[in-house]
Amino acid sequence: MRSGVTHHGNISDAFMAEAVACFQGLLFAKETGFTIVEVEGDSRTIIEKINQKGFGRADLDSVILDIKSMGRFFHKISFKHVRREANRVAHFIAREGNNRSEDTFWMEEFPSAVRDMVTEEET
């Protein structure tokens, strides 16, 4: 398991933030050698846009297209909507990243609160 936080400027709204985070996660997965990826997101709108064929909101279209094009780098990739309560770890990491002044990536070791949340979700 790996995770990371990157800082971006000019993010217009929560939908754009979710889409950019999804793309950054896929880029990170590609760069670290993952071949099977399951993306879980609590933004139903973004997950549906990724899974559908057409486009809608112009400012999101280019990021959604980038996300879809990342699929060619993986043997298997899927996108699944989850309730916000099921995405607590991602929100914790995002808050943790906001408290840092630079991009941060965790490869093996995670903050102890993350390990506790993952353990709690598994039971």
C-alpha positions, 0 to 999 in steps of 0.5 A, spaced: 500 500 500 502 506 498 499 513 498 501 520 497 499 528 497 501 533 492 499 540 492 496 544 487 493 551 485 487 553 481 483 548 483 476 550 482 472 546 486 471 539 490 469 536 483 476 538 480 480 536 486 477 529 486 479 528 479 486 531 480 487 527 486 484 520 482 489 522 476 495 523 481 493 517 484 494 513 478 500 516 476 503 514 483 501 507 482 504 507 475 510 510 477 511 505 483 509 499 478 502 497 480 499 493 474 492 492 478 488 498 480 482 499 484 480 506 485 475 508 490 472 515 490 466 518 494 465 523 489 459 519 485 459 524 480 467 523 478 466 516 478 460 516 474 464 521 469 470 516 469 466 510 467 461 513 462 463 514 455 461 521 454 463 528 457 460 534 460 463 539 464 468 542 460 473 544 465 473 537 468 473 533 461 481 534 460 482 531 467 477 525 466 480 524 459 487 523 462 484 519 467 481 514 462 488 514 458 492 512 464 488 505 463 493 503 458 498 502 463 495 497 467 493 490 466 486 491 470 483 498 472 476 499 475 473 505 478 468 504 484 464 509 488 464 508 496 460 512 501 464 517 504 464 513 511 468 508 507 473 513 505 476 515 512 483 514 510 483 518 504 480 524 507 485 523 513 491 523 508 488 529 505 488 533 511 495 531 513 497 533 507 494 540 508 498 541 514 505 540 510 508 545 506 511 540 500 508 534 497 509 527 501 509 520 499 508 514 504 511 507 501 511 502 506 510 506 513 504 510 514 502 515 520 499 510 526 492 513 525 492 511 518 494 504 520 489 504 526 483 506 521 485 500 516 485 495 521 478 498 524 476 497 517 478 490 516 474 488 522 
